[in-house]
């Protein structure tokens, strides 16, 4: 095990989550370890993650991001909107080499972190950073993903031009999924969109979550 990865006897949840994910994605183990090491050091030092998140990187952040791994269509162009520290985009790029990612992040410090991390992990051939607000982008993608960015109604206002008419939004939401779908119902009806809530998890022995999938009605 990489000694820089914050998995210790005092963090049994971290050890269990790492073990489950490495068993599920053995070919990606080294890159996932390297990414978690970056999050545990520079990610916290630069303020992209809170100082208390260091013992939750596998069990909360990586496992939650990878819950989307089985619902992304083969060979898709994917935008990770509000990528921040690269969640969920970087773990997904590591485990799904068939996908191409654009990490959409308007803030300079975060964009710099993302570019340096992509280079360190050797992902430059499939992952790029676009330092722009989602609503200002002219690109169109097969899939837009996001995690902990904004409520669904705001997300839709920002991102629908990025995935319509033929793409989809996959927003990690957890327990708030049904409520946010309900609150955005009128806007979706007006925009001729439909939403479904997915129950997803990265591996059998890690905590599952919910995602909202939005497509054209």
GROMACS elastic network, one bead per residue, 0.5 to 0.9 nm:
[ bonds ]
;  ai    aj funct       b0    kb
    1     4     6  0.86465   500
    1     5     6  0.77608   500
    1    33     6  0.82581   500
    2     5     6  0.56232   500
    2     6     6  0.89986   500
    2    30     6  0.82528   500
    2    33     6  0.65929   500
    2    34     6  0.80124   500
    2    37     6  0.84865   500
    3     6     6  0.77557   500
    3     7     6  0.84105   500
    4     7     6  0.85093   500
    4    33     6  0.83442   500
    4    34     6  0.84205   500
    4    36     6  0.86255   500
    4    37     6  0.57134   500
    4    40     6  0.83490   500
    4    41     6  0.89808   500
    5     8     6  0.86100   500
    5    33     6  0.63498   500
    5    34     6  0.78464   500
    5    36     6  0.63646   500
    5    37     6  0.51834   500
    5    38     6  0.89602   500
    5    40     6  0.75248   500
    6    11     6  0.82173   500
    6    14     6  0.78405   500
    6    15     6  0.88260   500
    6    36     6  0.80386   500
    6    37     6  0.74629   500
    6    40     6  0.71175   500
    6    54     6  0.69912   500
    6    55     6  0.63294   500
    6    56     6  0.87208   500
    6    57     6  0.80394   500
    6    58     6  0.88270   500
    7    10     6  0.79959   500
    7    11     6  0.60593   500
    7    12     6  0.77446   500
    7    13     6  0.87101   500
    7    14     6  0.56452   500
    7    15     6  0.54013   500
    7    18     6  0.80326   500
    7    55     6  0.74815   500
    7    58     6  0.85891   500
    8    11     6  0.51938   500
    8    12     6  0.71098   500
    8    14     6  0.77434   500
    8    15     6  0.69144   500
    8    55     6  0.89907   500
    9    12     6  0.60125   500
    9    15     6  0.78178   500
   10    13     6  0.89133   500
   11    14     6  0.53313   500
   11    15     6  0.64391   500
   11    16     6  0.87766   500
   11    55     6  0.67487   500
   11    56     6  0.85310   500
   12    15     6  0.50497   500
   12    16     6  0.60603   500
   12    17     6  0.84871   500
   13    16     6  0.51302   500
   13    17     6  0.60369   500
   13    18     6  0.85061   500
   13    55     6  0.88455   500
   13    56     6  0.80684   500
   13    58     6  0.83569   500
   13    59     6  0.62059   500
   14    17     6  0.51293   500
   14    18     6  0.60348   500
   14    19     6  0.84430   500
   14    55     6  0.68891   500
   14    56     6  0.64500   500
   14    57     6  0.73969   500
   14    58     6  0.55640   500
   14    59     6  0.52546   500
   14    60     6  0.86404   500
   15    18     6  0.52208   500
   15    19     6  0.60546   500
   15    20     6  0.86134   500
   15    58     6  0.80778   500
   15    59     6  0.83476   500
   16    19     6  0.51261   500
   16    20     6  0.61831   500
   16    21     6  0.86493   500
   16    58     6  0.88327   500
   16    59     6  0.79429   500
   16   205     6  0.78343   500
   16   206     6  0.78921   500
   17    20     6  0.51942   500
   17    21     6  0.61650   500
   17    22     6  0.85040   500
   17    58     6  0.57977   500
   17    59     6  0.51440   500
   17    60     6  0.87307   500
   17    62     6  0.89415   500
   17    63     6  0.71544   500
   17   203     6  0.89088   500
   17   205     6  0.72768   500
   17   206     6  0.58363   500
   17   207     6  0.86170   500
   18    21     6  0.52001   500
   18    22     6  0.59344   500
   18    23     6  0.83655   500
   18    33     6  0.88123   500
   18    58     6  0.58364   500
   18    59     6  0.74178   500
   18    62     6  0.89900   500
   18    63     6  0.84792   500
   19    22     6  0.52657   500
   19    23     6  0.60390   500
   19    24     6  0.85814   500
   20    23     6  0.51825   500
   20    24     6  0.62367   500
   20    25     6  0.86548   500
   20   202     6  0.88685   500
   20   203     6  0.64000   500
   20   204     6  0.75041   500
   20   205     6  0.59155   500
   20   206     6  0.68284   500
   21    25     6  0.59425   500
   21    26     6  0.79285   500
   21    29     6  0.81013   500
   21    58     6  0.85316   500
   21    62     6  0.88861   500
   21    63     6  0.73538   500
   21    66     6  0.88283   500
   21   202     6  0.73302   500
   21   203     6  0.63829   500
   21   205     6  0.85160   500
   21   206     6  0.80391   500
   22    27     6  0.81502   500
   22    28     6  0.73529   500
   22    29     6  0.53573   500
   22    30     6  0.89824   500
   22    32     6  0.83722   500
   23    26     6  0.54879   500
   23    29     6  0.84944   500
   23   203     6  0.87588   500
   24    27     6  0.89620   500
   24   202     6  0.82385   500
   24   203     6  0.64598   500
   24   204     6  0.88334   500
   25    28     6  0.54281   500
   25    29     6  0.64531   500
   25    95     6  0.67461   500
   26    29     6  0.52071   500
   26    30     6  0.84063   500
   27    30     6  0.76524   500
   27    31     6  0.87221   500
   27    95     6  0.80586   500
   28    31     6  0.55582   500
   28    32     6  0.60856   500
   28    33     6  0.85969   500
   28    94     6  0.62482   500
   28    95     6  0.58384   500
   29    32     6  0.51630   500
   29    33     6  0.60602   500
   29    34     6  0.85583   500
   30    33     6  0.51227   500
   30    34     6  0.61678   500
   30    35     6  0.86577   500
   31    35     6  0.60783   500
   31    36     6  0.85693   500
   31    91     6  0.87945   500
   31    94     6  0.67647   500
   31   121     6  0.64410   500
   31   122     6  0.88798   500
   32    35     6  0.50651   500
   32    36     6  0.61372   500
   32    37     6  0.85097   500
   32    62     6  0.85512   500
   32    91     6  0.68705   500
   32    94     6  0.70972   500
   32    95     6  0.85337   500
   33    36     6  0.52224   500
   33    37     6  0.61664   500
   33    38     6  0.87520   500
   34    37     6  0.50697   500
   34    38     6  0.63860   500
   34    39     6  0.88186   500
   34   120     6  0.86354   500
   34   121     6  0.72039   500
   35    38     6  0.50813   500
   35    39     6  0.63209   500
   35    40     6  0.86433   500
   35    90     6  0.82073   500
   35    91     6  0.80077   500
   35   117     6  0.76146   500
   35   120     6  0.88085   500
   35   121     6  0.72129   500
   36    40     6  0.60710   500
   36    41     6  0.86459   500
   36    57     6  0.66553   500
   36    58     6  0.74596   500
   36    62     6  0.81046   500
   37    40     6  0.50641   500
   37    41     6  0.63070   500
   37    42     6  0.84414   500
   37    43     6  0.88626   500
   38    41     6  0.52719   500
   38    42     6  0.55665   500
   38    43     6  0.61083   500
   38    44     6  0.87275   500
   38   117     6  0.74524   500
   39    42     6  0.59206   500
   39    44     6  0.63618   500
   39    45     6  0.88658   500
   39    48     6  0.83619   500
   39    49     6  0.76614   500
   39    54     6  0.78413   500
   39    57     6  0.76570   500
   39    85     6  0.74994   500
   40    43     6  0.59668   500
   40    44     6  0.59994   500
   40    45     6  0.83201   500
   40    49     6  0.86401   500
   40    51     6  0.89049   500
   40    53     6  0.82503   500
   40    54     6  0.54750   500
   40    55     6  0.84350   500
   40    57     6  0.76076   500
   41    44     6  0.56535   500
   41    45     6  0.60461   500
   41    46     6  0.85336   500
   41    54     6  0.85216   500
   42    46     6  0.56953   500
   42    47     6  0.82454   500
   42    48     6  0.84342   500
   42   113     6  0.82024   500
   43    46     6  0.54796   500
   43    47     6  0.63476   500
   43    48     6  0.52448   500
   43    49     6  0.58958   500
   43    50     6  0.86726   500
   43    85     6  0.67101   500
   43   113     6  0.78318   500
   44    47     6  0.50287   500
   44    48     6  0.58414   500
   44    50     6  0.60343   500
   44    51     6  0.58645   500
   44    52     6  0.89245   500
   44    53     6  0.80609   500
   44    54     6  0.75532   500
   45    48     6  0.77546   500
   45    49     6  0.82544   500
   45    50     6  0.88847   500
   45    51     6  0.81489   500
   46    49     6  0.79141   500
   46   109     6  0.78899   500
   46   110     6  0.85053   500
   46   113     6  0.83024   500
   47    50     6  0.63509   500
   47    51     6  0.80415   500
   48    84     6  0.66545   500
   48    85     6  0.58127   500
   48   109     6  0.87895   500
   48   110     6  0.71174   500
   48   113     6  0.88375   500
   49    52     6  0.82205   500
   49    53     6  0.64164   500
   49    54     6  0.81434   500
   49    84     6  0.89202   500
   49    85     6  0.74549   500
   50    53     6  0.54368   500
   50    54     6  0.77661   500
   51    54     6  0.62396   500
   52    55     6  0.69637   500
   52    56     6  0.80225   500
   53    56     6  0.52018   500
   53    57     6  0.64262   500
   53    60     6  0.86397   500
   53    61     6  0.87773   500
   54    57     6  0.58977   500
   55    58     6  0.79657   500
   55    59     6  0.83080   500
   56    59     6  0.52546   500
   56    60     6  0.52559   500
   56    61     6  0.68481   500
   56    62     6  0.88558   500
   57    60     6  0.56559   500
   57    61     6  0.50526   500
   57    62     6  0.61082   500
   57    63     6  0.83092   500
   58    61     6  0.58768   500
   58    63     6  0.58946   500
   58    64     6  0.85742   500
   59    62     6  0.67326   500
   59    63     6  0.57468   500
   59    64     6  0.76893   500
   59   206     6  0.73280   500
   59   207     6  0.78276   500
   60    63     6  0.58745   500
   60    64     6  0.57781   500
   60    65     6  0.84447   500
   60   207     6  0.84320   500
   61    64     6  0.52970   500
   61    65     6  0.61384   500
   61    66     6  0.86639   500
   61    87     6  0.72597   500
   61    88     6  0.80572   500
   62    65     6  0.51225   500
   62    66     6  0.61170   500
   62    67     6  0.86823   500
   62    87     6  0.75393   500
   62    88     6  0.74911   500
   62    91     6  0.65130   500
   63    66     6  0.51385   500
   63    67     6  0.63111   500
   63    91     6  0.88159   500
   63   201     6  0.76991   500
   63   202     6  0.59680   500
   63   203     6  0.80779   500
   63   206     6  0.68860   500
   63   207     6  0.75855   500
   63   208     6  0.83951   500
   64    67     6  0.53126   500
   64    68     6  0.79783   500
   64    87     6  0.89239   500
   64    88     6  0.78451   500
   64   147     6  0.89901   500
   64   172     6  0.81132   500
   64   201     6  0.73797   500
   64   202     6  0.72247   500
   64   206     6  0.88169   500
   64   207     6  0.78034   500
   64   208     6  0.73632   500
   64   209     6  0.69272   500
   65    68     6  0.63439   500
   65    69     6  0.79883   500
   65    87     6  0.61522   500
   65    89     6  0.75854   500
   65    90     6  0.87693   500
   65    91     6  0.67014   500
   65    92     6  0.70984   500
   65   147     6  0.77338   500
   65   172     6  0.79640   500
   65   202     6  0.80002   500
   66    69     6  0.51362   500
   66    70     6  0.84173   500
   66    88     6  0.70162   500
   66    89     6  0.89770   500
   66    91     6  0.64022   500
   66    92     6  0.59665   500
   66    95     6  0.82724   500
   66   201     6  0.73459   500
   66   202     6  0.50562   500
   66   203     6  0.85510   500
   67    70     6  0.73870   500
   67    71     6  0.84699   500
   67   172     6  0.86616   500
   67   200     6  0.55332   500
   67   203     6  0.77293   500
   67   208     6  0.70172   500
   67   209     6  0.71338   500
   67   210     6  0.85516   500
   67   211     6  0.87492   500
   68    71     6  0.55518   500
   68    72     6  0.66537   500
   68    88     6  0.83485   500
   68    92     6  0.76619   500
   68   145     6  0.87728   500
   68   170     6  0.80891   500
   68   172     6  0.81624   500
   68   200     6  0.69612   500
   68   201     6  0.73302   500
   68   202     6  0.70655   500
   68   211     6  0.80403   500
   69    72     6  0.61462   500
   69    91     6  0.89743   500
   69    92     6  0.61976   500
   69    95     6  0.75974   500
   69    96     6  0.72633   500
   69   201     6  0.85042   500
   69   202     6  0.67078   500
   70    73     6  0.81006   500
   70   200     6  0.84770   500
   70   201     6  0.87584   500
   70   202     6  0.79181   500
   71   170     6  0.88487   500
   71   200     6  0.85624   500
   72    75     6  0.86493   500
   72    76     6  0.73485   500
   72    78     6  0.86994   500
   72    99     6  0.86085   500
   72   143     6  0.76093   500
   72   170     6  0.87119   500
   73    76     6  0.58345   500
   73    99     6  0.85784   500
   73   142     6  0.84457   500
   73   143     6  0.83176   500
   74    96     6  0.87974   500
   74    98     6  0.65648   500
   74    99     6  0.70171   500
   75    96     6  0.89869   500
   75    97     6  0.86453   500
   75    98     6  0.50060   500
   75   100     6  0.74137   500
   76    98     6  0.75320   500
   76    99     6  0.52559   500
   76   100     6  0.64595   500
   76   101     6  0.85199   500
   76   141     6  0.79319   500
   76   142     6  0.57427   500
   76   143     6  0.69788   500
   77    99     6  0.61748   500
   77   101     6  0.60649   500
   77   102     6  0.78681   500
   77   140     6  0.87879   500
   77   141     6  0.54858   500
   77   142     6  0.53427   500
   77   143     6  0.65479   500
   77   144     6  0.87183   500
   78    89     6  0.84156   500
   78    99     6  0.70991   500
   78   100     6  0.60080   500
   78   102     6  0.62685   500
   78   103     6  0.85365   500
   78   141     6  0.58147   500
   78   142     6  0.60660   500
   78   144     6  0.56691   500
   78   145     6  0.71422   500
   79    83     6  0.89272   500
   79    89     6  0.79386   500
   79   100     6  0.85188   500
   79   101     6  0.57058   500
   79   103     6  0.59293   500
   79   104     6  0.66530   500
   79   140     6  0.87130   500
   79   141     6  0.64807   500
   79   142     6  0.82544   500
   79   143     6  0.63839   500
   79   145     6  0.61236   500
   79   146     6  0.83367   500
   79   162     6  0.82371   500
   80    83     6  0.54797   500
   80    86     6  0.80519   500
   80    87     6  0.79237   500
   80    88     6  0.70719   500
   80    89     6  0.55519   500
   80    90     6  0.89946   500
   80   101     6  0.70774   500
   80   102     6  0.61824   500
   80   104     6  0.57974   500
   80   105     6  0.84289   500
   80   143     6  0.86834   500
   80   144     6  0.59884   500
   80   146     6  0.55828   500
   80   147     6  0.84752   500
   81    84     6  0.86273   500
   81    89     6  0.88620   500
   81   102     6  0.83816   500
   81   103     6  0.63990   500
   81   105     6  0.66877   500
   81   133     6  0.84208   500
   81   134     6  0.65023   500
   81   144     6  0.68985   500
   81   145     6  0.63377   500
   81   146     6  0.53558   500
   81   147     6  0.81612   500
   81   149     6  0.78853   500
   81   159     6  0.81586   500
   82    86     6  0.86428   500
   82    87     6  0.87573   500
   82   103     6  0.75245   500
   82   104     6  0.57082   500
   82   105     6  0.50599   500
   82   106     6  0.76431   500
   82   133     6  0.81401   500
   82   134     6  0.78347   500
   82   146     6  0.67172   500
   82   147     6  0.78047   500
   82   148     6  0.84480   500
   82   149     6  0.61338   500
   83    87     6  0.57256   500
   83    88     6  0.71418   500
   83    89     6  0.68988   500
   83    90     6  0.88807   500
   83   103     6  0.56412   500
   83   104     6  0.59521   500
   83   105     6  0.56442   500
   83   110     6  0.82765   500
   83   111     6  0.86900   500
   83   114     6  0.84813   500
   83   146     6  0.71728   500
   83   147     6  0.78382   500
   83   149     6  0.85106   500
   84    87     6  0.67272   500
   84   103     6  0.85561   500
   84   104     6  0.85793   500
   84   105     6  0.64657   500
   84   107     6  0.84049   500
   84   110     6  0.56562   500
   84   111     6  0.76526   500
   84   113     6  0.86609   500
   84   114     6  0.78055   500
   85    88     6  0.86186   500
   85    90     6  0.85898   500
   85   110     6  0.66313   500
   85   111     6  0.86701   500
   85   113     6  0.72707   500
   85   114     6  0.66211   500
   86    89     6  0.53773   500
   86    90     6  0.51252   500
   86    91     6  0.77428   500
   86   103     6  0.72407   500
   86   110     6  0.88081   500
   86   113     6  0.88405   500
   86   114     6  0.64384   500
   86   117     6  0.87008   500
   87    90     6  0.61259   500
   87    91     6  0.69843   500
   87    92     6  0.84869   500
   87   146     6  0.78880   500
   87   147     6  0.68568   500
   88    91     6  0.60452   500
   88    92     6  0.63339   500
   88    93     6  0.87607   500
   88   145     6  0.75275   500
   88   146     6  0.68440   500
   88   147     6  0.65405   500
   88   172     6  0.89398   500
   89    92     6  0.52409   500
   89    93     6  0.60371   500
   89    94     6  0.86706   500
   89   101     6  0.69310   500
   89   102     6  0.81833   500
   89   103     6  0.68370   500
   89   127     6  0.87857   500
   89   145     6  0.77253   500
   89   146     6  0.82717   500
   90    94     6  0.61671   500
   90    95     6  0.87326   500
   90   101     6  0.83447   500
   90   103     6  0.85562   500
   90   114     6  0.89542   500
   90   118     6  0.79991   500
   90   123     6  0.87820   500
   90   127     6  0.81728   500
   91    94     6  0.51194   500
   91    95     6  0.63618   500
   91    96     6  0.85188   500
   92    95     6  0.52610   500
   92    96     6  0.57612   500
   92    97     6  0.84722   500
   92    99     6  0.84425   500
   92   101     6  0.89375   500
   93    96     6  0.51850   500
   93    97     6  0.60429   500
   93    98     6  0.82967   500
   93    99     6  0.65687   500
   93   100     6  0.73084   500
   93   101     6  0.68987   500
   93   123     6  0.79170   500
   93   126     6  0.77182   500
   93   127     6  0.74004   500
   94    97     6  0.64139   500
   94   121     6  0.87971   500
   94   123     6  0.78606   500
   95    98     6  0.89476   500
   96    99     6  0.58422   500
   96   100     6  0.88830   500
   97   100     6  0.77716   500
   97   126     6  0.78419   500
   98   126     6  0.87456   500
   99   126     6  0.72296   500
   99   127     6  0.88743   500
  100   125     6  0.85122   500
  100   127     6  0.59962   500
  100   128     6  0.85141   500
  101   126     6  0.62127   500
  101   128     6  0.64260   500
  101   129     6  0.84266   500
  102   126     6  0.84907   500
  102   127     6  0.58341   500
  102   128     6  0.50013   500
  102   129     6  0.55990   500
  102   130     6  0.65360   500
  103   111     6  0.84581   500
  103   114     6  0.79933   500
  103   127     6  0.73560   500
  103   128     6  0.61734   500
  103   130     6  0.59985   500
  103   131     6  0.81863   500
  104   111     6  0.83684   500
  104   128     6  0.87682   500
  104   129     6  0.61195   500
  104   131     6  0.60493   500
  104   132     6  0.62640   500
  104   133     6  0.70348   500
  104   134     6  0.66337   500
  104   137     6  0.89109   500
  105   108     6  0.80543   500
  105   110     6  0.69222   500
  105   111     6  0.59223   500
  105   114     6  0.88590   500
  105   129     6  0.72529   500
  105   130     6  0.63199   500
  105   131     6  0.50175   500
  105   132     6  0.58420   500
  105   133     6  0.65950   500
  105   134     6  0.79535   500
  106   110     6  0.78970   500
  106   111     6  0.70284   500
  106   130     6  0.76307   500
  106   133     6  0.51891   500
  106   134     6  0.82082   500
  107   110     6  0.55357   500
  107   111     6  0.60858   500
  107   112     6  0.86175   500
  107   131     6  0.69181   500
  107   132     6  0.79808   500
  107   133     6  0.87904   500
  108   111     6  0.50662   500
  108   112     6  0.60104   500
  108   113     6  0.85229   500
  108   131     6  0.72936   500
  109   112     6  0.51550   500
  109   113     6  0.62096   500
  109   114     6  0.86689   500
  110   113     6  0.50110   500
  110   114     6  0.61489   500
  110   115     6  0.86600   500
  111   114     6  0.50390   500
  111   115     6  0.61904   500
  111   116     6  0.86279   500
  111   129     6  0.66916   500
  111   130     6  0.77709   500
  111   131     6  0.61965   500
  112   115     6  0.52092   500
  112   116     6  0.62027   500
  112   117     6  0.85159   500
  112   129     6  0.88845   500
  113   116     6  0.52544   500
  113   117     6  0.60374   500
  113   118     6  0.85644   500
  114   117     6  0.50654   500
  114   118     6  0.60273   500
  114   119     6  0.85566   500
  114   128     6  0.86917   500
  114   129     6  0.69633   500
  115   118     6  0.52240   500
  115   119     6  0.62904   500
  115   120     6  0.86583   500
  115   124     6  0.86259   500
  115   128     6  0.74849   500
  115   129     6  0.64615   500
  116   119     6  0.52156   500
  116   120     6  0.61565   500
  116   121     6  0.86871   500
  117   121     6  0.61086   500
  117   122     6  0.84807   500
  117   123     6  0.86566   500
  118   121     6  0.52235   500
  118   122     6  0.60677   500
  118   123     6  0.51951   500
  118   124     6  0.59678   500
  118   127     6  0.70597   500
  118   128     6  0.78443   500
  118   129     6  0.88834   500
  119   122     6  0.50887   500
  119   123     6  0.62706   500
  119   124     6  0.59814   500
  120   123     6  0.79130   500
  121   124     6  0.82622   500
  122   125     6  0.77928   500
  123   126     6  0.57815   500
  123   127     6  0.57501   500
  123   128     6  0.84402   500
  124   127     6  0.52835   500
  124   128     6  0.65159   500
  125   128     6  0.80714   500
  130   133     6  0.87078   500
  130   137     6  0.88457   500
  132   135     6  0.83474   500
  132   136     6  0.66311   500
  132   137     6  0.67008   500
  133   136     6  0.53350   500
  133   137     6  0.66761   500
  133   158     6  0.85745   500
  134   137     6  0.54202   500
  134   138     6  0.87975   500
  134   158     6  0.59750   500
  134   159     6  0.62572   500
  134   162     6  0.78521   500
  135   138     6  0.83727   500
  135   157     6  0.79085   500
  135   159     6  0.64032   500
  135   160     6  0.88060   500
  135   161     6  0.78216   500
  135   162     6  0.83345   500
  136   158     6  0.85720   500
  137   140     6  0.84550   500
  137   161     6  0.85127   500
  137   162     6  0.75747   500
  138   161     6  0.79141   500
  138   162     6  0.74159   500
  139   161     6  0.82062   500
  139   162     6  0.60827   500
  139   163     6  0.87716   500
  140   143     6  0.87540   500
  140   161     6  0.69658   500
  140   163     6  0.55811   500
  140   164     6  0.75588   500
  140   167     6  0.84330   500
  141   144     6  0.67253   500
  141   162     6  0.58248   500
  141   163     6  0.52467   500
  141   164     6  0.82995   500
  141   166     6  0.88996   500
  141   167     6  0.66083   500
  141   168     6  0.84486   500
  142   162     6  0.84367   500
  142   163     6  0.60444   500
  142   164     6  0.85704   500
  142   166     6  0.71748   500
  142   168     6  0.65291   500
  142   169     6  0.87869   500
  143   162     6  0.83120   500
  143   163     6  0.61913   500
  143   167     6  0.55225   500
  143   169     6  0.57661   500
  143   170     6  0.71816   500
  144   159     6  0.75843   500
  144   160     6  0.89771   500
  144   162     6  0.72050   500
  144   163     6  0.65045   500
  144   167     6  0.79593   500
  144   168     6  0.63384   500
  144   170     6  0.61126   500
  144   171     6  0.79933   500
  145   168     6  0.86681   500
  145   169     6  0.59711   500
  145   171     6  0.56035   500
  145   172     6  0.77351   500
  146   149     6  0.65527   500
  146   150     6  0.89286   500
  146   155     6  0.88266   500
  146   169     6  0.82294   500
  146   170     6  0.67739   500
  146   171     6  0.50429   500
  146   172     6  0.63100   500
  147   150     6  0.83304   500
  147   171     6  0.61520   500
  147   172     6  0.51034   500
  147   173     6  0.71275   500
  148   151     6  0.84825   500
  148   171     6  0.84986   500
  148   172     6  0.72781   500
  148   173     6  0.73366   500
  149   155     6  0.77697   500
  149   171     6  0.89882   500
  150   153     6  0.81910   500
  150   154     6  0.62084   500
  150   155     6  0.60142   500
  151   154     6  0.54800   500
  151   155     6  0.61725   500
  151   156     6  0.87473   500
  151   173     6  0.88656   500
  151   180     6  0.67765   500
  151   184     6  0.88566   500
  152   156     6  0.60822   500
  152   157     6  0.86501   500
  152   171     6  0.79102   500
  152   173     6  0.88616   500
  152   177     6  0.86216   500
  152   180     6  0.58258   500
  152   181     6  0.69971   500
  152   183     6  0.81980   500
  152   184     6  0.65387   500
  152   212     6  0.85817   500
  153   156     6  0.52928   500
  153   157     6  0.64828   500
  153   158     6  0.88898   500
  153   180     6  0.75498   500
  153   181     6  0.82510   500
  153   183     6  0.73921   500
  153   184     6  0.50130   500
  153   185     6  0.85706   500
  153   187     6  0.71586   500
  153   188     6  0.82911   500
  154   157     6  0.51781   500
  154   158     6  0.63625   500
  154   159     6  0.86200   500
  154   184     6  0.87994   500
  155   158     6  0.51634   500
  155   159     6  0.58519   500
  155   160     6  0.80471   500
  155   171     6  0.86710   500
  156   159     6  0.51819   500
  156   160     6  0.53930   500
  156   161     6  0.88420   500
  156   169     6  0.84454   500
  156   184     6  0.87490   500
  156   187     6  0.86464   500
  156   188     6  0.83125   500
  156   214     6  0.88042   500
  157   160     6  0.62958   500
  157   161     6  0.84958   500
  157   187     6  0.89678   500
  158   161     6  0.75690   500
  158   162     6  0.83704   500
  159   162     6  0.52292   500
  159   163     6  0.69784   500
  159   164     6  0.88034   500
  159   169     6  0.80111   500
  160   163     6  0.55522   500
  160   164     6  0.57517   500
  160   165     6  0.84994   500
  160   168     6  0.85827   500
  160   169     6  0.80239   500
  161   164     6  0.56128   500
  161   165     6  0.81367   500
  162   165     6  0.89250   500
  162   167     6  0.82274   500
  162   168     6  0.89672   500
  163   166     6  0.66257   500
  163   168     6  0.56214   500
  163   169     6  0.69311   500
  163   215     6  0.84698   500
  164   167     6  0.54439   500
  164   168     6  0.72000   500
  164   215     6  0.78136   500
  164   216     6  0.71132   500
  165   168     6  0.85803   500
  165   215     6  0.82817   500
  165   216     6  0.65709   500
  166   215     6  0.76602   500
  166   216     6  0.71373   500
  167   214     6  0.88145   500
  167   215     6  0.66505   500
  167   216     6  0.79459   500
  168   213     6  0.67246   500
  168   214     6  0.55514   500
  168   216     6  0.77282   500
  169   212     6  0.75792   500
  169   213     6  0.55036   500
  169   214     6  0.50070   500
  169   215     6  0.67330   500
  170   211     6  0.62710   500
  170   212     6  0.56036   500
  170   214     6  0.66969   500
  171   177     6  0.88742   500
  171   210     6  0.85883   500
  171   211     6  0.52867   500
  171   212     6  0.51397   500
  171   213     6  0.66307   500
  171   214     6  0.84207   500
  172   177     6  0.81587   500
  172   209     6  0.76437   500
  172   210     6  0.61673   500
  172   212     6  0.65241   500
  173   176     6  0.58037   500
  173   177     6  0.52006   500
  173   178     6  0.89980   500
  173   180     6  0.85991   500
  173   209     6  0.75109   500
  173   210     6  0.57029   500
  173   211     6  0.53219   500
  173   212     6  0.68738   500
  174   177     6  0.59195   500
  174   199     6  0.89289   500
  174   208     6  0.85150   500
  174   211     6  0.65775   500
  175   178     6  0.75427   500
  175   179     6  0.83990   500
  175   209     6  0.76068   500
  175   210     6  0.68689   500
  176   179     6  0.54474   500
  176   180     6  0.60977   500
  176   181     6  0.86820   500
  176   210     6  0.84665   500
  177   180     6  0.53115   500
  177   181     6  0.62672   500
  177   182     6  0.87311   500
  177   197     6  0.66597   500
  177   198     6  0.89941   500
  177   210     6  0.65929   500
  177   211     6  0.67334   500
  177   212     6  0.63510   500
  178   181     6  0.51552   500
  178   182     6  0.62723   500
  178   183     6  0.87044   500
  178   196     6  0.87665   500
  178   197     6  0.69564   500
  178   212     6  0.83818   500
  179   182     6  0.51284   500
  179   183     6  0.62016   500
  179   184     6  0.86801   500
  180   184     6  0.61170   500
  180   185     6  0.84815   500
  180   212     6  0.89624   500
  181   184     6  0.52237   500
  181   185     6  0.60318   500
  181   188     6  0.88753   500
  181   195     6  0.69519   500
  181   196     6  0.81476   500
  181   197     6  0.83450   500
  181   212     6  0.77910   500
  182   185     6  0.51350   500
  182   186     6  0.83445   500
  183   186     6  0.75744   500
  183   187     6  0.86174   500
  184   187     6  0.54424   500
  184   188     6  0.61595   500
  184   189     6  0.86732   500
  185   188     6  0.51464   500
  185   189     6  0.61000   500
  185   190     6  0.86429   500
  185   193     6  0.89865   500
  185   194     6  0.86352   500
  185   195     6  0.87895   500
  186   189     6  0.51105   500
  186   190     6  0.62568   500
  186   191     6  0.86220   500
  187   190     6  0.51730   500
  187   191     6  0.61593   500
  187   192     6  0.84788   500
  187   193     6  0.84502   500
  188   192     6  0.57824   500
  188   194     6  0.65557   500
  188   195     6  0.82212   500
  188   217     6  0.89967   500
  189   193     6  0.60773   500
  189   194     6  0.76045   500
  189   217     6  0.86821   500
  190   193     6  0.77950   500
  191   216     6  0.84787   500
  191   217     6  0.88351   500
  192   215     6  0.89063   500
  192   216     6  0.62341   500
  192   217     6  0.53576   500
  193   214     6  0.66918   500
  193   215     6  0.57476   500
  194   213     6  0.82685   500
  194   214     6  0.56365   500
  194   215     6  0.55976   500
  194   216     6  0.60582   500
  195   212     6  0.65098   500
  195   213     6  0.55133   500
  195   215     6  0.65982   500
  195   216     6  0.87766   500
  195   217     6  0.85475   500
  196   211     6  0.83646   500
  196   212     6  0.57445   500
  196   213     6  0.53661   500
  196   214     6  0.67196   500
  196   215     6  0.89132   500
  197   210     6  0.65652   500
  197   211     6  0.57506   500
  197   213     6  0.63511   500
  197   214     6  0.89970   500
  198   209     6  0.83512   500
  198   210     6  0.54478   500
  198   211     6  0.51558   500
  198   212     6  0.61856   500
  198   213     6  0.71588   500
  199   208     6  0.71515   500
  199   209     6  0.60863   500
  199   211     6  0.67931   500
  200   208     6  0.56045   500
  200   209     6  0.55630   500
  200   210     6  0.58996   500
  200   211     6  0.72547   500
  201   204     6  0.72096   500
  201   205     6  0.89283   500
  201   206     6  0.70218   500
  201   207     6  0.65951   500
  201   209     6  0.61240   500
  201   210     6  0.83154   500
  202   205     6  0.85670   500
  202   206     6  0.68748   500
  202   207     6  0.81170   500
  202   208     6  0.72039   500
  203   206     6  0.56760   500
  203   207     6  0.81992   500
  203   208     6  0.83012   500
  204   207     6  0.81294   500
  204   208     6  0.85752   500
  205   208     6  0.89548   500
  214   217     6  0.87874   500
